[in-house]
Amino acid sequence: MPLYEYISEESDDVSRSCPACRQGFEIRRQLNQSPLDKCPLCKHAVKRLISRVSSPKIAKPLCVADAKSKGFTILEKRDEGVYEKL
């Protein structure tokens, strides 16, 4: 499930919003769920922020033997438009 970041639409209005939505909060939601429009705690209007993407880190470089063992087909370019299966 992806992680979404939300913040209060009016971060200046301290009287109506809670500290969580004033400073921003993260919440895990399924892709098929619609975005939040209200803070789950204080019901104040919030907007979704564009946030960073997490990508897996590869500990070691992939080699041909690793790729073949995982079931991938390895092709090497030999000439213009010509590839050879390794």
Residue pairs with C-beta under 8 A, 6 or more apart in sequence:
1 28
1 29
1 30
1 31
2 28
2 29
2 31
3 26
3 27
3 28
3 51
3 54
4 26
4 27
4 28
4 29
4 35
4 36
4 48
4 51
5 24
5 25
5 26
5 48
5 49
5 51
6 21
6 24
6 25
6 26
6 27
6 36
6 39
6 46
6 47
6 48
6 49
7 21
7 22
7 23
7 24
7 25
7 46
7 47
7 49
8 17
8 21
8 22
8 39
8 44
8 45
8 46
9 44
9 45
9 46
9 47
10 16
10 17
10 45
11 17
11 22
14 22
16 42
16 44
17 39
17 42
17 44
18 39
18 41
18 42
18 44
20 39
20 41
20 42
21 39
21 41
21 42
21 44
21 46
24 49
25 39
26 51
27 36
27 40
29 35
29 36
35 48
36 46
36 48
37 45
37 46
38 44
38 45
38 46
39 45
39 46
64 74
64 86
67 74
68 74
68 86
73 85
74 85
74 86
75 83
75 84
75 85
75 86
76 83
76 84
76 86
77 83
78 84
